[in-house]
Amino acid sequence: MFSLDSKIEDILNNPAAKGVLEKYLPKITDNPVVNLAKGKSLREIAAMLPLKQLGVKQDALENVDKDLKQIK
């Protein structure tokens, strides 16, 4: 199961989980900081970077978490 607490590397390595990111956070997979922080969770990355800088609204993270938790 995935969530905001999953490592970004694990999310990016799973096609279904990566699809969730691309659905709600289309710019995040191209962000160089995200690629440098693959060992961190999405929640940790969101705390490090201002969400506005990534073009992310807070409710997008909640939707990501909800959809990630649906993946088995």
N, C-alpha and C positions, 0 to 999 in steps of 0.2 A: 504494500500500500504506500502511496505517496502523499505528501502534504507540503506545506510551506517549510517544514522542518527537514525535508529531504535535501540531501546534497544536490547542488545544481548539476554536478557531473552525472549523477544517477538519473536525474530528470531528463537531461539532454541525451542520454544514452538509450532512453526508452521512447520509441516513436509516439506512443499514445500520450505520454506525459509531456513530451516536447510539443506535441500538437496543442495541448492545453495552454502552454506558455505562449505559443505563437498566436493562438486565438485571442487571448486577453492582453498579452504584452508583446506585440509584434516586434518591437525594437530591441527587446532585451536580449535575444539570442545573438544579435550582432554587436552588442556593446562589449568593447574590449575589456572593461573592468570585470564583467561577468565571466569572461573566459579566463581571466587571471584568478578568479575566486571560485573555481570549480569545486574546491573542497569545502566551501561554505554552503549553508542552507540558503534558500530563497529568502527566508525571513531575515537572516543575517545580512544578506546583500541589500535588501530593502532598508535596513536600519543604517547601513553604511552610506548609501546613496540617497539623496533626496528623490522621492518618488516623482516629483514634478520634472526633474532632470531627465528621467526616463520616459516621461509622458504617461505616467501611470496614476490612476486614481485609486484611492484606498479601497473602494468597493471592488476594483478589479482583482486585488489580492485576495479578497474574501471569495470571489468567484473562482479564482485559480485553486485555492485551497479546497473548496467544495468539489470541484471537478477532479482534482488530483486524487482525492480520497475515494472516488468512484472507481479508480483504476485498480485492478487486482494484480 
